[in-house]
Amino acid sequence: MLVEIKELEILRKAQLSELDVHQIGISACRIILQIEGPYSPVFYNEITREKNFGHATILFEYYWISLSFLMSDG
């Protein structure tokens, strides 16, 4: 997990502005979802209160993780 956190820090430093979900790759989106969650500023717009994961695979992964948690938690 520390490797992913360092990768995210490097990615944020490389960008001069806020990260845009449509401009970063799927692997970077996966790292952000794992570390910061679905309410990260990358995915969540606080003004419209909408989530935008940018890629269908990331949306599927979000729902899969949520469903797996609900099923294992009981």
Backbone as numpy.savetxt, mean C-alpha at the origin, in Angstrom:
# Nx Ny Nz CAx CAy CAz Cx Cy Cz
11.26 -7.83 7.50 10.45 -6.65 7.50 11.32 -5.39 7.50
12.48 -5.44 8.12 13.36 -4.28 8.13 13.84 -3.92 6.73
14.01 -4.94 5.89 14.44 -4.69 4.51 13.36 -3.92 3.77
12.10 -4.29 3.96 11.00 -3.61 3.30 10.88 -2.16 3.79
11.10 -1.93 5.07 11.02 -0.58 5.61 12.12 0.29 5.00
13.31 -0.26 4.88 14.42 0.49 4.27 14.13 0.78 2.80
13.55 -0.21 2.07 13.19 0.00 0.67 12.17 1.13 0.54
11.20 1.17 1.44 10.19 2.22 1.40 10.82 3.58 1.68
11.75 3.65 2.63 12.43 4.91 2.91 13.22 5.39 1.69
13.89 4.47 1.01 14.66 4.82 -0.19 13.73 5.32 -1.28
12.59 4.65 -1.45 11.62 5.06 -2.47 11.07 6.45 -2.17
10.77 6.74 -0.93 10.25 8.06 -0.56 11.30 9.15 -0.76
12.55 8.85 -0.48 13.61 9.84 -0.68 13.86 10.09 -2.17
13.64 9.08 -3.01 13.86 9.24 -4.44 12.80 10.13 -5.08
11.61 10.15 -4.52 10.53 10.97 -5.04 10.61 12.37 -4.43
10.46 13.38 -5.23 10.49 14.75 -4.72 9.14 15.16 -4.15
8.07 14.55 -4.65 6.74 14.86 -4.15 6.16 13.60 -3.51
4.91 13.68 -3.13 4.24 12.53 -2.54 4.13 11.41 -3.57
4.22 10.18 -3.10 4.14 9.03 -4.00 2.75 8.93 -4.62
2.70 8.67 -5.91 1.44 8.49 -6.62 1.29 7.01 -6.94
0.16 6.45 -6.59 -0.07 5.02 -6.73 0.02 4.57 -8.19
-0.27 5.45 -9.12 -0.24 5.08 -10.54 1.16 5.15 -11.13
2.09 5.77 -10.43 3.44 5.92 -10.95 4.44 4.94 -10.35
4.04 4.20 -9.33 4.96 3.24 -8.73 4.55 1.83 -9.11
5.48 0.91 -9.03 5.25 -0.46 -9.45 4.46 -1.27 -8.44
4.09 -2.46 -8.86 3.30 -3.35 -8.01 4.09 -3.77 -6.78
5.37 -4.06 -6.93 6.16 -4.50 -5.77 6.25 -3.39 -4.73
6.41 -2.15 -5.17 6.44 -1.03 -4.22 5.08 -0.86 -3.54
4.01 -1.05 -4.29 2.66 -0.95 -3.70 2.46 -2.04 -2.65
2.97 -3.24 -2.92 2.85 -4.33 -1.95 3.59 -4.00 -0.66
4.77 -3.42 -0.80 5.55 -3.06 0.38 4.82 -2.01 1.20
4.28 -1.00 0.52 3.55 0.06 1.23 2.31 -0.50 1.91
1.60 -1.41 1.24 0.41 -2.03 1.84 0.79 -2.84 3.07
1.90 -3.56 3.02 2.33 -4.37 4.16 2.78 -3.50 5.33
3.48 -2.42 5.05 4.05 -1.62 6.12 3.06 -0.59 6.66
2.45 0.18 5.77 1.60 1.30 6.20 0.12 0.97 6.20
-0.28 -0.07 5.50 -1.68 -0.46 5.49 -2.50 0.28 4.45
-3.80 -0.02 4.39 -4.66 0.57 3.35 -4.95 2.05 3.54
-4.69 2.58 4.73 -4.95 4.01 4.96 -3.69 4.85 4.80
-2.71 4.31 4.09 -1.52 5.06 3.75 -1.92 6.22 2.84
-1.23 7.34 2.92 -1.55 8.46 2.03 -1.38 8.11 0.55
-0.67 7.05 0.27 -0.50 6.62 -1.12 -1.82 6.06 -1.65
-2.56 5.34 -0.82 -3.79 4.67 -1.25 -5.06 5.44 -0.89
-5.03 6.20 0.18 -6.24 6.78 0.74 -6.26 8.30 0.56
-7.35 8.79 -0.02 -7.54 10.23 -0.19 -8.43 10.71 0.96
-7.87 11.54 1.83 -8.62 11.98 3.01 -9.75 12.95 2.67
-9.63 13.65 1.57 -10.68 14.60 1.18 -11.93 13.86 0.71
-11.76 12.91 -0.21 -12.90 12.16 -0.74 -13.19 10.90 0.07
-12.28 10.51 0.96 -12.41 9.30 1.78 -12.54 8.05 0.92
-11.77 7.99 -0.14 -11.79 6.84 -1.03 -10.42 6.18 -1.07
-10.43 4.85 -1.21 -9.18 4.11 -1.38 -8.98 3.83 -2.86
-7.75 3.99 -3.31 -7.39 3.68 -4.69 -6.06 2.95 -4.65
-6.10 1.64 -4.94 -4.89 0.84 -4.88 -4.09 0.86 -6.18
-4.67 1.37 -7.23 -3.93 1.57 -8.47 -3.78 0.34 -9.34
-3.70 -0.84 -8.74 -3.53 -2.09 -9.48 -4.55 -3.10 -8.97
-5.11 -3.87 -9.86 -6.11 -4.87 -9.47 -5.50 -5.93 -8.56
-4.24 -6.26 -8.77 -3.61 -7.28 -7.93 -3.44 -6.79 -6.49
-3.18 -5.52 -6.31 -3.04 -4.97 -4.96 -4.41 -4.93 -4.28
-5.45 -4.59 -5.02 -6.80 -4.61 -4.47 -7.17 -6.03 -4.04
-6.87 -7.01 -4.90 -7.13 -8.40 -4.56 -6.34 -8.80 -3.32
-5.08 -8.42 -3.22 -4.26 -8.77 -2.07 -4.81 -8.16 -0.79
-5.29 -6.92 -0.88 -5.90 -6.27 0.28 -7.11 -7.06 0.78
-8.00 -7.42 -0.14 -9.18 -8.18 0.26 -8.81 -9.58 0.74
-7.81 -10.20 0.14 -7.37 -11.54 0.55 -6.82 -11.51 1.97
-5.98 -10.53 2.26 -5.41 -10.41 3.61 -6.51 -10.14 4.63
-7.45 -9.27 4.27 -8.55 -8.96 5.18 -9.41 -10.18 5.44
-9.74 -10.93 4.40 -10.55 -12.13 4.56 -9.81 -13.20 5.35
-8.53 -13.37 5.08 -7.74 -14.35 5.82 -7.69 -14.01 7.30
-7.55 -12.72 7.62 -7.54 -12.30 9.01 -8.87 -12.58 9.68
-9.96 -12.26 9.01 -11.28 -12.51 9.59 -11.53 -13.99 9.83
-11.10 -14.83 8.91 -11.32 -16.26 9.04 -10.45 -16.87 10.14
-9.24 -16.38 10.30 -8.36 -16.94 11.32 -8.66 -16.39 12.70
-9.19 -15.17 12.76 -9.48 -14.54 14.05 -10.76 -15.09 14.67
-11.69 -15.47 13.85 -12.93 -16.03 14.34 -13.84 -14.95 14.79
